[in-house]
Amino acid sequence: MSHDFLPVSRKEMNDRGWDEVDFVYVIGDAYVDHPSFGHAVISRLLESRGYRVGIISQPDWRDKESIRVFGEPRLGFLVTAGNMDSMVNHYSVSKKRRKTDAYTPGGEMGMRPDYACVVYGNLIRQTYKKTPVILGGIEASLRRLAHYDYWSDRLKRSILLDSGADMISYGMGERSIIEIADGLAAGIPVEELTYIDGTVVKVRDRDRIYDAEYLPSYEELKNDKKVYAESFYTQYLNTDAFNGKRLAEPYSEHLFVVQNPPSKPLSVQEMDDVYDLPYQRTYHPSCEAKGGVPAIAEIRFSLISNRGCFGGCSFCALTFHQGRIVQVRSHESLLKEAEAVTKEKDFKGYIHDVGGPTANFRHVSCQKQMEKGVCQNRQCLFPKPCPNLDADHSDYVSLLKKLRDIPGVKKVFIRSGIRFDYLLADRKNDFLRELCQYHVSGQLKVAPEHVADPVLKLMGKPEHKVYEAFTEQFRQMNDRIGKKQYLVPYLMSSHPGSTLREAVELAEYCRDLGYMPEQVQDFYPTPSTLSTCMYYTGLDPRTMQKVYIPKSPHEKAMQRALIQYRDPRLYDLVYEALQRAGRMDLVGYGAKCLIRPKKDGRHTGRESGQNRSTGRIDAKHGSKKKRKTIRNIHKKK
């Protein structure tokens, strides 16, 4: 097995003594050989099974020669847009082009096309007519069946059809890619590989589809948003590896896109094996000339301890991609990687993160899941923790203690999300003490997202009183250990269900905290989430009840401005929002007012009496003392 980067040129292929490669891997990111990058995991896994893989990173999609680097591969092309959906990578929620791309050398924007999987797939198909093409990664995974595309504002077909590819390996892909490779190596035509879990395939003969639940046809989905909502919810209920059904989506009498059930979760040993492959843990040397790949900075000294999430947030695509069953690495595997990290020349003693989608999920939510799968019609944490929930942080606490004891490690941070309702469900409080004592550096980022219970319900988040209970426990724990530490809440504007009334409620909450967030995330309708389905259809697919959708850019700007009402530049938007919401009681000079009245039809920052506060709040969440201090600062000005 190689202990160097995989070949990126014909010369490097020849230097290895290869006359051809088995697979050409076309990727939209720079080539980074680190287990945080999906292309690194899949390519190293194939290499470990004896397959020869060549890497083509960010080919020029306008030039067919760019994918002829290795000639025609023996078994097929693998294609991924990269670690992000290419459209999310390129555009903000306001559909403005981003200026930088953290996954490209030097942060340069424009090195991959929009809808990268579709473009790369067609480029390959124009050049190699019969060679198998297999899509993978987040872009293909979340667009595997008919889906709403926010950027074109329309319902699109399965990406399998628009890309010209033969198959999609969806989800994390380790099991399915090996089965695909072994099938192709055995001489099975790609069109016959219709049975592999964790794949989506094209089938032209209905009689060859067995044991499947048929979804409405693409034409039906386009013509009726209610039908799409129902179809999407059927998909949502079939994302589990143990009880998920095979689904068939018709496109004509002779064309069906068939989604096979998800792949089974990896065992602890299988997870360890994946992360023990010989990664170089950095970007390819060819990236150095442009200053390297910015994305490596955040993950280079971080450890992935788990995957999968039973949190069930409506706006998150993890249910569709990684699934709800948590899979973990052993302590031994993580300690081995941590010790290797401490030997890297730029390591300063700080492990940046030990986590995954949710840091404090280190085992399945209940024991029956590994035999019977997750419950189809019940969530583990929403609306309240399930009576069968095994809320226990003992394993995570033990792991963190071991990591802190490694020579050369000064501090271990936790920067992945902390699910605070799960933390509260653990009555032992061991983790909260460990967290505050050792793993917070002044500020802890948490994600209540909103404060209005009708919006939180649609988000799949706990009631606001649960977050308030957490903030009180956080405050008490910090008082007990003698530390002054802060909570930094992530807040989301314009989520389905949020009217200006709920947006004002969120602004009032920020006022009472004495807090103005420096950044607010507008709801971003990415493919294959419950919230995106709500955004497109105006219906909650779980109940089929109508949902208010803030869609106009102006209303979304008002909702965002309300949360940042102290910014003088946003005064006019805040004023208009309060007018529309019928809350002019919040315009005035009282302590509860958000903004001051206009003077002579004008407004300036100083006239408003507003002051930019810091982007953090203390454990007491904006005490009277802090708000008084802010007012005194303004008086001095």
N, C-alpha and C positions, 0 to 999 in steps of 0.2 A: 504494500500500500504506500502511496506517495506521502511524503511529509513536506510537500511544497504546494503552491497554488496549482489548481488544475489549469490545463493549457488554454490560452486565449488566442493563439495564433497557430497557423499550420506549422511554423518552425518549431514551436514548443511541442506540438504533437509529434513531429518527426524526431525531435530530441529524445522523446520517451521511447522511440522505436516503434511507434504506432503507425500503421499505414491508413487507418481510418478510426473514427470514433463511433461508439454505439449510439450515443445521444448527443445532439447539439442543444445546449440550453441557452435560449434567447431570453435575456432579462432586461427590464426597463430601468433597473437601478445600476449604479456602479457595482463592480464585482467586489463584494466584501465577504471574506471567508470567516464569518462569525456566526455562531448559532442563533443570534437574534434575527438573522436574515434567512428567509425561507429557502432561497436558492442555494445557500451554503449547506443547509441541512439536507435537502433532497439530493444535491450533487454528491456530497460526501457519503450519504447512505448508499447511493447507487455504486459509488466507487468501492465501498466496503463489500459489496456483493459481486465484485469482479467486473463491473461495467465501466467502459471508458467514456468519460464525459468531457466535452469541450464547451467552453463558455464564450458566448458572444454577448458582450455588455453594451447596451444602448446603441444598437446598430442604426445606421442612417436609413430610415424607413422609406426614403425617396430613391434609394439605390438598391437594386436587387443583388448587386455584388456583395453588399454588406452582410448577407446571410450565407454567402458561399465560402466563408473563411475556411471551413473544414471539408468542403464538398458535401456530398449527400451522406448523412449518417446511416449506419447499418440498420438501426431499429427505429429511429424517429426523432422528431423535434419536440423539445419541452419549451413551453412559452409561459412567461409570467410578466405582468406589468410592473411588479416590484412589491415592496413592503406596503405600499398604499395603492388604493384605487387611483388611476392616473388622473381622473378628473378632480378628485379631492386634492391630489398633489398639486394640480395646476391652478385651481380656482378657489377663491374664498367663497363663503356662503352668499355673498352679494354678487357672485359670478365675475368678480374682477380677477385678472390674471395675477398670480403671485409673482414676486420678484426673484425669489430664490428657491432652490430645490436641494434640501439637505441630503438627498440620496444620490447626488451627482457630484463628480469632482469639482472642487471649488465652489460648490453651491450654485452652479450655473443652471439657469432655467432654460427649458426648450430642447433638452437633449433626448426627450422621448415624445411620442405623439399623444394627442388626445385619444382616448379609447384605445390604449396601447395594445391590449390583447387582440382586438379586432384588426388593427392595422398590421401588427406583426404576423398574425395568422394568415391574412390574405397575401402579404408579401411572400411568405414561405410557399403558400399554395400556388401562386403565380409562377414560382421558380421550380418547385418540386411537386409535380402534379399528384403523385401517388404516395409520397412519404407520409407516414402517420404523424399527426400533429396533436399533442396533448397539452391542454391548457391547465394552469394551476395558479395558486396564489389568491390573494384576497379579492382582486377584481373579478376574476373568473368565478370564484366561489360564490360571491354574493349576487352574481348576475346569471346564475346557472339556469334559471327558468325565466319566464316572462317577468319583467320588473319595471317599476317606474324609474325613469331617468330624469333627475332634477334639472340637469343642464340643458336638455332639449325639451323638457316639460312634456314628455309623452311616454306611453307604455312601449317598451322595446321587447323584441323577441329574446329568447335565450341567446346568450353570447356565443353558444356553440354554433348556431346557425349563421350569425353575422360574421364570424371569424373564419369560417371554412375549416375549422378544426374537426377532429374525429371524436375526441373525448375531452371531458373535464375531470381532473382529479380534484375534488372539492374538500374543504376542511384542511386539516394539517398535512395529510397526504402521505405519511410514511408507509402505512400499510398498502394503500392502493397503488403507489408508484412502483413498489417492488413486484406486486402481482401483475401489473401492466407490463413491466419490463420482462418478467419471466415468461409471460404469455407470448409476447412478441418474439423473444429469443427462441421459444419453442416452435416458432413458425405459424402461430395462430394469427390469421389476418385480423387487423385492428377492428374491422366491422363485426367480427365474431366475439369480441371481448365485451359483451353486453351485460355480464353477470357480476362484475366486481363491485363489492361494497365501497362506498365513498367515491363513486364515479357517476357522471352523467353522459349518456350516449344517444346517438340518433338511431332510430329503428324505423324501417320503411314498410315492414309487414306487421300488421296488427296481431297476427297469429303468433308472432315471435315474442310478444309481450305477455309474461305470465305473472300471476299473483300481484297485480298492480291495481291501485286506485286511480281512476281517471279523473283528471282535473278538467275544468271547462276548456274549450278550445281557445286559441289565441284570439280569434275573431270575436268570440263571446266576451273575452276579457276586455278587448278594446272598446266594445260597444256598451258595456255596462259596468260602472265602477263598483256597484254593489257585488256583482259577480266576482270582480277581481278581489275585493276584500274577503269574500268567502273563500276563494281559492288560496289567497295568501295565508289565511288562518289555517287552512288544511296543511299547507307546507310547514307552518310554524309548529303544528302539533306532531309533525313527523320528522323532527330533527334529532331524535334520540336513537342511538345505535342499537338498543335492545328492543324497542317497540315501534320504531319508525317503519312505515310501510314504503313499498316501492310506488313511485308516483309517475304517471304518464300524462304529458301535456300535448294534445293534438295540434298540429299546424295545418294538416290537410288529411285527406283520406289515406295518403301514403307517406306521411312524415309525422313521426312522434319523437318528442324529446323525453327520454326516460331517466328519472333520477333514482338510482339504486339507494337502498338504506345507507346511512352513514357508517363509516368504518368503526370498529370497536375501539374503545379507549386503549391507550398503551399502559402496560403494567409498569411498576416502579423500575424493574430491571430494564425493560425496553426503553423507558425514558432515559435512564442512565446511559444505556448504550448509544443513544442518539447524541447525547451531549459529550460523550467520551471520544467522538470521532476526531481525527487529527486536523482541527481547524487551525488556520494561521492567526485567527483572532484579530485581523485587521484588514484594511483594503489592499487591493492589488497594487504592486509598486508602480504600475503605469498611471495611477491616480496622483502620484506624488507631485508631478510637475505642476499641477493646478492647485496644490495645497491640500490634497487629501479629500476625504469625504466627511462633511460636517456631522452626519448622523452618528458616526462612530464615537463621538465625544460623550454622548449620553449613555451609551450602552457598554462601552469598553470595560468599565470597572463595575458593571452590574451583573447580577446573577439571576437567571430565570429559574424559579423554584417550582412553578406550577403552570398549568394551562387549564382552560375550561372555566366556566363561571356559572353558578346557580343564582346569581343576583337578579337576573331577569329584567334589567332596565329596558324600557320600551324603545329607547333611542339608540340602543347598542346592538351591533350585529354579531356579537359573540355567540349567541344561541345558534345562529345559522352557520358560523364558521368553526368554532372550537367545540361547541356543544356545552351542555349544562353539567356534565360529569367532570369533576376536578381530577386531574392527573398530576402526579408529583414525582420529583426526583428524590433519591435517598439523601440522607445527611452526608454520607461518605462521598457521593458524587459532587455535591455542592462544596464540601470542604476541600476536595481535591482541586476543583476549579478555582476556588478562592485562593488557595496556596499558590497556584500558577499565576493568578492575577497579581499577587504581591511581588512576584519576581519581575514583572514588566518594568522597564526602565522609567516610565513616567508615573508610576504608581506613587501616590503621596500618603498612603495610609488610609484612604477613605473608600469603602465600598459604597457605591452610589445607591444601590437598590438591591433588595432580595424579595422578589415577588413575581408577579405575572399580571393577568387581567385584574385580579383582586388580590392584594398581597396577603391578607390574613385568611385565605382559603387554602388549607394545607391537607384537606382530605375531603372525601365525598360528603354530601350533606346528610345522608343517612345510609345505613349499611345495605339496605335492599337494592340500592341503585346498581351495584355491580352484578346483580343477578337478574333484576327485573327492569332496570332502567329508571328514568325519572318519571314522575307522574305527568300525564298528558295535560290534565285540566287543573292542576294545582301548582303554585309556585312555592319554593322553599322559604322565601322571606316575605313575600307580598301576598295579601295586605298586612299580614302579621306572620311572624315565624311559625312554621309548621310544628305541631307537637312532636313530630318525629325528628326534628332537626337536631343533629349532633353538633352543638356549638361548643367547640373545645379548641383552645389555642395552645395546648400543652406541647404539641410537636413543634409548632412554629417558635415558641419561646425557647425550647431546648436547642433548636437549630441556631437561633440568633445568639445564644450564649456561647455556643461552640465557635461561631464565626468571630465573635469579639475576642476570643482567646487565641486566635491565630497570631503568631509573631509577625509584627509589621503592620497589623491592622489597628488603626487608631480609633476609628468609628465606623459603624455600620448604619447607613441610613435606610429608611423605608420611604420610597417615593412613589411606588405603585399605589393605586387607590386602596383606602381602608374602608371596608363596608361597616359603618358604625352600628347599624342595627344588629348585625351578626356579633359584633364586639359586645354589645349590651346583653345579648342573649346568653353569653358565657358568664355565669354568675361568679366565677372564681376571681375575676379582675386581675389575674396574673399578667395578662398581655398588656392591659392598659398601663400598669405600673412599669413594665419593661419598656413599653413604647415611650412613655414620658421621660423615664430615667435615662435611657440610652440611645434612642433612635430618632428623636426629634431634635433638630438644631434650631431652636427658637420658634420655628413655624411648622405647623402641620397642615397640609392641604387636605381638605375634605370636600365631598360633593353632595351637599343637600339639594342642589340644583334649583329649588324653588321653596316657597313657604306656603303657597295657597294649596290647600288639600285637594280641591278638584283637579288642579294641574298635576300634582304629585301622583294622584291616582292614575291618571292617564300615562304618566311617566313610568309607572311600576315601582315608585319609590314609597318609603314609609311615610306616615303622617308627620307633619312638622313637629309635633310634640315629641316624637322619637329623637329627632335631631337635637331638640332643646334638652332632652334628658342626657344625651351624650355630652353636650357642651358643659352641663353642670358637673357630670362625672369627670370630665377632662379638667375643669377648674379645680375641683376638690382634690384630684390626684396631684396636680401641680402644686397646690398649697401644701399638701402633705409632704412632698419631697423637696419643698423649698425652691421651686423653679418658677420663673416668669416666662411662660411660653404662649404662643399665639395660634389661633385657628385662622386659616385662610380658606373661606368657602368658595367653591366654584358655583356660579349661578348661571342659569340659562334663560334667555329671553325668547319669546315668540314660539314656544313649544305649542303643538296642537292643544286646544282647550284654554289657552291663555288669552283672555280679553284684556283690554286696557284696565279693567277693574282689578284683575289679578296682578297685572304689571305694577299698578299703583301700590297694591298691598306689599309687593316685594320691595318697592322703593321705600315705603314706610318702615319696613323691617331694617333696611340698610341705615335709614335715618336713626332709628333707635339704637343701632349698634355703634353709631358714630363712625361709619365705614363706607368708603366708596371704592369698589373694586376698580383696579386699573384696566382690567380687561373683562369683557362680558362675552360669553359665547352665544351667538344666535343659534337657534336650532338649525341643524344642517341635515337636509333630507338625503341621506346616503342610501344606496340600494339595500333592500331586504331587511328593514327594521319595521317593527310594529308602528313606530311613530311616523315613518315615511309613508306607510300604507294609509294612516290617518290623514296625513298631509294631502295625499293624492285623491283619496276617495271622500274625505269629510266624514268618515265613519270609523268607529272603533271596531276593528275586526273581531274582537273578543265578545262584544255585546251587540254589534250592529247598530248601536245608537249614534246619532249625529254628533259631530264634534265641531266646535268653532275652530276655524283655521285662520290665523293671521298671515295672509299671503302678500299683501301689497308691501313693496319696499318701504313706503313711507310709514305705514303702521309699525313695521318691524323696527324701523329707526326710532320711532317714538318709544316703543317698549324698551329698547336697549338704552335710550337716553334717560328714561325714568330711573333706571338702576344707577346711572352715573350722573344724577341730577345736580351734583355740586360743580360739575364742569361748566364754566360760564359759556363755553362755545355751544352747549346743548340747550341753552335756556329756552329758545323759541320752540324747540321740539317738546320740551317738558311742559311748557305753558300750554301748548296746543293739546297735548295728551291729557292734561288735567281738565281742560275745558271739555274735551270730548267725553271724558269719564265722569263728568259732573262732580269733580272734586276741587272746585275753586276754593274750598275751605283750606286747601294746602298752599294757597298763594297768599302771603301776608307776612307779618312780622312776629307771629307767635312762635313759641318753642317747637310746635309740631309742624310748622309750615316747611315745605320743601324749598320754595323759591320766594323771592320778594316780588312785589308788584312792579309792573313796568312804570317808568317815569317818562312822561312826554312821549310815550310810544317807543321809547328806546330802552336798551338794557346794556349795562356793562358788567364785567366780572365783579368790580368792586361794589357797584350799586346793589348787586344781588346779596351781598353779605355772605357769600359762599367762600369756603376755603377748601383747598385740596387736602384731604386727610391721607394718611398712609394707606397702603393696600393691605393692611392686616388689622386684626382685632385681637384683643387679649382674651385670656381664658374666661373672663367674665362677660365677653361679648359686648363691649362698648359700655363701660360703666359710666355713671353720672360724672365722675371725676374727669374721664377722658373727654366727654362732650363739653364740659365746662372749660377744659383746657383749650379746646378748639375755638370756642367762642371768645376766650380771652386773647388768643393769638390774633383773631380778627380785629378785636378792639384796639390792640396795639398798632395794627396796621393803619 
